[in-house]
Amino acid sequence: MDDAAAADTATAATQHTQLQQIQQQQIQQQQQQQQQQQQQQQQQQQQQQQQQQQRWITYCHFEGYYTGVVDGV
């Protein structure tokens, strides 16, 4: 193999390695995005629960029978 062919082979091998690294980075980024989406969904669920509790307390005060517990209303 002459020098030019050896250089071409080395370049091709380097490019292949870089491609694999780029693909791995993209996969990692996708996984991170999925984790962030899951966290956002959990936060939304927590916010919804808090809103429901507040509505219940307001409703009880308005009706004049706030006891702090749900007792057969």
N, C-alpha and C positions, 0 to 999 in steps of 0.2 A: 504494500500500500504506500503510495507516495504521500508527501506532506500535505498536499491540498485535500486529498481524500480523507486523511486522518483528521484534519481540521474540521471538515464538513461533518464527520461522524461525531466529533466532540461537541460541535455546535448543536446538532440534532439532539444529542443526549441531554444537553443543558436545557434546551427549550422544552423537552418532554418533562423534565423535572419541574421546571417553572410552572408548566401547565397543571401538573398534579397539585402543586402548592396552591395555585389560584383556586382550583376546584375545592380543595379542602377548606380554604378560607371562606368561600361562598357557602359551603355547607354549614360551617360554624356560625356564620352570620344569620342564616335562616333559622338555626336552632335558637339563637339568642332572641330573634324576633318572635318566635313562637312562645318562648318563656315570658317575654314582655307582654304579649297578648293575654296569656293566662293570668298574669298578675293584674292586668287592667280589668279582666272579667271579675276577679275576686274582689277588687276594690268597688266595682259597680254593684256587686251583690251586697257588700257591706253597707253601701250608701242607701240602697233600697230598703234594707232592714231598718236602718236608723229612721228613715222617713216614715215608715209604717208605724214605728213606735211613737214618734212625735204626733202623728195624726190621731192615734188612739188616745193619748194623754189629752190633747186638745178637745177631742170629742167628749171625753168624760167630764172635763171641766165645764164645757158648754152645757151639757145635760144636767150638771149639778150633782153627779154621783161619782166623783173620782175617788177610788179607794186604793189605787196603786196596784191592784191585782185584777185579773179578769175573772169575775165571779158571776157567771150565768147571765151576762147581759145579752 
